[in-house]
């Protein structure tokens, strides 16, 4: 979370942030609280459906009720849930209209490839495309196949500027 926060802090013109894979809202709320003094709209995409095995990359599925309860605790924050599939959520945004996209949805290689392909056109010039869990082989394969990225010192968060 600190590495993502540092990336966003280093991008002062960011006004629209989209997170793919919000689980139960903890990360988007932490960011919205951290940057409450900036003019940023935060959007969190979560399908609540998990992988084909009925889990979220081996973890229990997120609860939509808990997600909404978490959001309700901070009604003044500019954080919105976009429930549903990442590809469908991308269609809600015009091309070149988002300043920062953070991919942390399904970690299967095809899913990461799809998230990259549908969200990359949504980034404004100079925007940031980033993601989590670069230390997972499936994530690294997808990211390396499509992008020339920088990786944070922990080896977990990857990112590139458009």
Secondary structure, 3 states (H helix, E strand, C coil): CHHHHHHHHCCCCCCEEEEECCCCCHHHHHHHHHCCCCCCEEEEEECCCCCCCCCECCECCCCHHHHHHHHHCCCCCCEEEEECCHHHHHCCCCCCCEEEEEECCCCCHHHHHHHHHHHHCCEEEEEEEEECCCCCHHHHHHHHHHCCCEECCCCCCEEEEC
